[in-house]
């Protein structure tokens, strides 16, 4: 059974700092890995999707890496801003379906 | 393109009642998935529908059921509500083009069971 762990559970940083969020998964037989953002009381917004054959994806100040063999992914946020404050969720899909298995998220607070 | 819409946004029910939640996917998307989010368990997969057929089901009791209509809209039903069913229920849609696509999530329906 796939399990996804995110560390740390919460993170508070000053504005402008670069930061890294971590995600690990137990079964390396995945099709892809996604990072989502969730604002309080809202749905999920997809940030980056990495196919199992890829090593990283970039979008603006965000960079996500994937090491499938070790079951790890990182989300790097450059020059953090208060608007980046949210919960960041990592999810993997695997097997013959598109079921996503989620981690419990990292609550990020960027202080002005 | 309009995003995924879910109705109602908030719902209060009492134990033993039943509830029906609705999800309208993005136009052209034929796959709809449902997830339950609670503070303790996080996000958990409920089921996925494609072309009116349930393709996958998570580890939830039979009180949780769903269906999909010919226009791809989906409904989720929970019967005999329990306090532990209080959660944010999220719906997600995607086109079927293999596994390269992300899922697009709606804003969710927050259910409170008293």
Interface residues (C-beta under 8 A of the other chain):
Chain A: X31 X32 X34 X36 X41 X42 X43 X44 X45 X46 X49 X51 X89 X91 X93 X97 X98 X99 X100 X101 X102 X103 X104 X105
Chain B: X4 X31 X33 X35 X42 X43 X44 X45 X48 X55 X56 X58 X90 X92 X94 X99 X100 X101 X102 X103 X104 X105 X106 X107 X108 X110
